[in-house]
Amino acid sequence: MALPALSLGAAAGALALADHTGGAPAASIRVLGVVVGLYWCIRWLVGPPPSMPVASVFVLTCGLTIVLVSATHPNAAAGAISAMAMILTATFAACLLSLTVCLAHTVIAAMAIVFFAPRLSAEMGMLAAITSIGVFAVVTIALPVVIYFGLTLMSQDAVDADTDDLCGTLNRRGFYRVAAARLGRHQRRGDATAVVGLLMIDHDGFKSINDLFGHIAGDAALLATAEIVRFETEGMEAYTARLGGDEFAVLTFCARQENVSDLAERIRHRAEVSAATSGAARGCTVSIGVSLESVASAALAPLVRSADAAMYRAKFTGNAVVVSGASESEAASIDR
């Protein structure tokens, strides 16, 4: 989306600077308008989703920019074209991110239409003005709204495809997609001191629960574990998935290695307590394998192999044992 945003910015600059009437003050105002549009566009492409105060500032600054830029043009038609370019530059990509931004975009476009309608009517006549305003409204309001809701529906379909139906966590497909994306994002940001940890969680004696008490009891045990992991990772950057069967994975980014090990121990301990209080029909302990690596040098596949090997060592050692790390050769020797 960065390339379309920059392309729209270049178009806005060309339109805003094409008319050199008005001297240096008018040119300076138009340059300022282009800068404002590009700033907001880049801000929403690379920054976090905007809050309501930020969206309000966006509406006010872009509205003021529309008035200033258009006022320096000799006629309303040229001003309307420039204003439309500014709106597209600042909001075409941004309006796809959230409902707040989409509403802010609609407000800005409506402000521009109200501002230009009397001038267009006086200069071009009623019929031509209505036609111009209709085109302006379609391009700046209807099209972005249709795109927004279309992408929202597509995004919801993607979320459903990546979600485990039982536990509400990521599924295997979603986990590998999200894990690769988040790890790549941290590496691009240059988080050299951060640590990435991967927890592989396997239930002890899960087959016995299914055999003795039925699959409903097994599902309840899985839901209990998912809730434990959700509770213990609250406030952390962590991504939980049910990889299949009774196996879960948690990818987390922390400042220190101890944070990852502590998380694994808290999950293990809470599952042990839950198993003791819930009874054999609803709870079971877990074995957890942990792999750690600095974000700068981490790769997803070795992390998975190492955590997988550590989890099997935990199960061989004894139920509910957390084993941190496993050598690469040992990880590669385990054939699932």
C-alpha positions in Angstrom: 0.0 0.0 0.0 3.0 2.3 0.4 3.5 2.6 -3.4 -0.1 3.7 -4.1 0.1 6.2 -1.3 3.3 7.7 -2.7 1.8 7.8 -6.2 -1.2 9.6 -4.9 1.1 12.0 -3.1 3.0 12.8 -6.3 -0.3 13.4 -8.1 -1.4 15.8 -5.4 1.8 17.6 -5.7 1.6 17.9 -9.4 -2.0 19.2 -9.3 -1.4 21.6 -6.4 1.7 23.1 -8.0 0.6 23.1 -11.6 -1.0 26.5 -11.4 1.6 29.1 -10.5 -0.7 32.1 -10.2 -0.7 33.9 -6.9 3.1 34.1 -6.5 5.3 32.7 -3.8 2.7 32.8 -1.0 0.2 30.7 -3.0 2.9 28.3 -4.0 4.0 28.0 -0.3 0.5 27.2 0.7 0.2 24.5 -1.9 3.5 22.9 -0.9 2.3 22.9 2.7 -0.9 21.2 1.6 1.1 18.4 -0.1 3.3 18.0 3.0 0.2 17.7 5.2 -1.3 15.1 2.9 1.8 13.0 2.7 2.5 13.2 6.4 -0.9 11.8 7.4 -0.7 9.2 4.7 2.7 7.9 5.8 1.7 8.2 9.4 -1.1 5.8 9.0 0.8 3.5 6.7 3.6 2.8 9.2 2.2 3.8 12.5 -0.4 2.3 14.8 -4.2 2.6 14.1 -5.3 6.2 15.0 -7.2 7.0 18.1 -10.2 9.3 18.1 -8.1 12.4 19.1 -5.6 11.7 16.3 -8.4 11.3 13.8 -9.9 14.6 15.0 -6.6 16.4 14.5 -6.5 14.8 11.0 -9.9 16.1 10.1 -9.1 19.6 11.3 -5.7 19.9 9.6 -6.9 18.4 6.3 -10.0 20.6 6.3 -7.9 23.7 6.8 -5.5 22.5 4.1 -8.4 22.0 1.6 -9.6 25.6 2.2 -6.1 27.1 2.0 -5.0 25.2 -1.1 -8.3 25.7 -3.0 -8.4 29.4 -2.1 -5.2 30.0 -4.0 -6.6 28.8 -7.3 -8.2 31.2 -9.7 -11.4 29.2 -10.1 -13.5 26.7 -8.2 -13.1 23.9 -10.6 -9.3 23.9 -10.4 -9.6 24.2 -6.6 -12.0 21.2 -6.4 -9.6 19.0 -8.4 -6.7 20.0 -6.1 -8.8 19.4 -3.0 -9.9 16.0 -4.3 -6.2 15.0 -4.9 -5.4 16.1 -1.4 -8.2 14.0 0.1 -7.2 11.0 -1.9 -3.5 11.4 -0.9 -4.2 11.7 2.7 -7.0 9.1 3.1 -7.2 6.6 0.3 -4.9 4.2 2.1 -5.7 5.4 5.6 -9.5 4.9 5.2 -8.9 1.1 4.8 -7.5 0.7 8.3 -10.4 1.4 10.7 -13.9 2.6 10.9 -12.8 5.7 12.7 -10.6 6.7 9.8 -13.3 5.9 7.3 -15.7 8.2 9.1 -13.0 10.9 9.3 -12.5 10.6 5.5 -16.3 11.0 4.9 -16.4 14.1 7.1 -13.4 15.7 5.1 -15.0 15.0 1.8 -18.3 16.4 2.9 -16.5 19.6 4.1 -14.9 20.0 0.6 -18.3 19.5 -1.1 -20.0 22.1 1.1 -17.1 24.5 0.5 -17.1 24.2 -3.3 -20.8 23.8 -4.0 -21.8 27.5 -4.1 -18.7 28.5 -6.1 -19.2 25.8 -8.6 -22.9 26.7 -9.0 -22.0 30.4 -9.6 -19.3 29.7 -12.1 -20.6 26.7 -14.0 -24.3 26.7 -13.7 -26.6 24.5 -11.6 -26.5 21.4 -13.9 -22.8 21.3 -14.4 -22.3 22.0 -10.7 -24.5 19.0 -9.7 -22.6 16.8 -12.1 -19.2 17.9 -10.8 -20.3 17.5 -7.2 -21.8 14.0 -8.0 -18.4 12.9 -9.5 -16.6 14.4 -6.5 -18.8 12.6 -4.0 -18.5 9.2 -5.8 -14.7 9.4 -6.0 -14.1 10.7 -2.5 -16.9 9.1 -0.5 -18.6 6.2 -2.2 -15.5 4.5 -3.6 -13.5 4.5 -0.4 -16.5 3.3 1.6 -17.1 0.5 -0.8 -13.4 -0.5 -0.6 -13.5 -0.3 3.2 -16.4 -2.6 3.6 -15.2 -4.9 0.9 -11.8 -5.3 2.6 -13.5 -5.7 5.9 -15.4 -8.7 4.7 -12.3 -10.2 3.1 -10.4 -9.6 6.3 -13.1 -11.3 8.3 -12.9 -14.3 6.0 -9.2 -14.5 6.5 -9.5 -14.3 10.3 -12.1 -17.1 10.3 -9.7 -19.3 8.1 -6.9 -18.7 10.6 -8.9 -19.4 13.8 -9.3 -22.7 15.6 -13.1 -23.4 15.8 -12.9 -25.0 19.3 -10.5 -22.8 21.3 -10.7 -19.5 19.5 -7.0 -19.3 19.2 -5.0 -19.3 15.9 -4.9 -22.6 14.1 -1.7 -24.1 12.5 -2.1 -22.1 9.3 -2.8 -18.9 11.1 0.1 -19.5 13.5 2.8 -19.9 10.9 1.5 -16.9 8.9 1.3 -14.6 12.0 4.5 -15.8 13.5 6.5 -15.2 10.3 5.0 -11.8 9.9 5.6 -10.6 13.5 9.1 -12.0 13.6 9.9 -10.2 10.3 8.4 -7.0 11.6 10.5 -7.1 14.8 13.6 -7.8 12.8 12.9 -4.9 10.4 12.5 -2.6 13.4 16.0 -3.6 14.6 15.0 -4.9 18.1 18.5 -6.2 18.7 18.1 -6.6 22.5 14.7 -8.3 22.4 14.2 -12.1 22.8 11.8 -14.3 20.9 10.5 -17.4 22.7 8.5 -20.3 21.5 6.5 -22.6 23.8 5.3 -26.0 22.7 2.6 -27.3 25.0 1.5 -30.9 25.1 -1.1 -32.4 27.4 -0.1 -35.3 29.7 -2.5 -38.2 29.5 -4.9 -36.5 27.2 -5.8 -39.7 25.3 -6.9 -41.3 28.6 -9.4 -38.4 29.1 -10.9 -39.0 25.6 -11.0 -42.8 26.1 -12.5 -42.8 29.6 -14.8 -39.7 29.6 -15.4 -39.0 25.9 -14.5 -36.2 23.5 -16.7 -33.7 25.3 -14.4 -34.0 28.3 -11.4 -33.8 26.1 -12.7 -30.6 24.5 -13.3 -29.1 28.0 -9.7 -29.9 28.9 -8.4 -28.1 25.7 -10.6 -25.1 26.4 -9.3 -24.9 30.0 -5.7 -24.9 28.7 -6.5 -22.2 26.1 -8.0 -20.1 28.9 -5.0 -20.6 31.1 -2.6 -19.5 28.3 -4.9 -16.5 27.5 -4.8 -15.4 31.2 -1.0 -15.8 31.6 -0.1 -14.0 28.4 -2.4 -11.0 29.0 -0.5 -7.8 28.6 2.3 -9.6 26.7 3.0 -9.7 23.0 2.1 -13.3 22.6 0.4 -15.3 19.8 -1.3 -18.6 20.8 -2.3 -21.4 18.5 -3.7 -24.9 18.7 -1.5 -26.7 16.2 -3.7 -29.8 16.2 -4.9 -32.4 18.6 -3.9 -31.5 22.1 -0.8 -29.5 21.1 -0.5 -25.7 21.6 2.1 -23.2 20.6 2.9 -19.8 22.0 5.2 -17.3 20.3 6.2 -14.3 22.5 8.5 -11.4 22.3 10.1 -10.3 25.6 12.9 -8.1 26.9 14.7 -10.9 28.8 15.0 -14.7 28.5 13.7 -15.1 32.0 10.4 -13.6 31.0 9.8 -16.5 28.6 10.9 -19.2 31.1 8.7 -17.6 33.8 5.7 -17.6 31.4 6.2 -21.3 30.7 6.4 -22.1 34.4 3.3 -20.1 35.2 1.3 -22.0 32.5 2.6 -25.3 33.8 1.8 -24.5 37.4 -1.7 -23.2 36.7 -2.5 -26.3 34.6 -1.3 -28.5 37.4 -3.5 -26.7 39.9 -6.4 -26.8 37.5 -6.0 -30.5 37.0 -5.9 -31.1 40.7 -9.1 -29.1 41.4 -11.1 -30.1 38.3 -10.6 -33.8 38.6 -9.5 -36.4 36.1 -12.5 -35.9 33.8 -11.8 -32.2 33.0 -8.1 -31.4 33.6 -4.6 -32.7 32.9 -1.1 -31.4 33.4 1.0 -30.2 30.5 4.6 -30.6 29.3 6.2 -27.6 27.8 9.2 -27.2 25.6 10.8 -23.8 25.3 13.2 -22.4 22.7 14.8 -19.0 22.9 16.7 -16.8 20.5 17.5 -13.2 20.0 15.2 -11.5 17.6 18.0 -10.3 15.4 19.2 -13.9 14.6 16.0 -15.8 15.0 14.3 -17.9 12.3 11.0 -19.6 12.7 11.8 -23.1 11.5 14.8 -23.6 14.0 12.7 -22.2 16.8 9.9 -24.7 16.1 12.3 -27.7 15.9 14.1 -26.7 19.1 10.9 -26.2 21.0 9.5 -29.4 19.7 12.6 -31.4 20.8 12.4 -29.7 24.2 8.8 -30.7 24.6 9.6 -34.3 23.9 12.4 -34.2 26.4 9.9 -32.8 28.9 7.5 -35.7 28.3 10.3 -38.3 28.5 11.6 -36.7 31.7 8.2 -36.7 33.4 4.8 -35.1 33.3 4.6 -31.3 33.6 8.3 -30.7 33.3 9.5 -27.6 31.4 12.8 -28.1 29.5 14.3 -24.9 28.2 16.2 -25.2 24.9 17.6 -28.1 22.9 20.6 -28.4 20.7 20.1 -28.0 17.0 21.4 -31.5 16.3 19.1 -33.0 18.9 16.2 -31.1 17.5 16.9 -32.4 14.0 17.2 -35.9 15.2 13.6 -36.1 16.3 11.4 -37.4 13.5 7.7 -36.8 14.0 
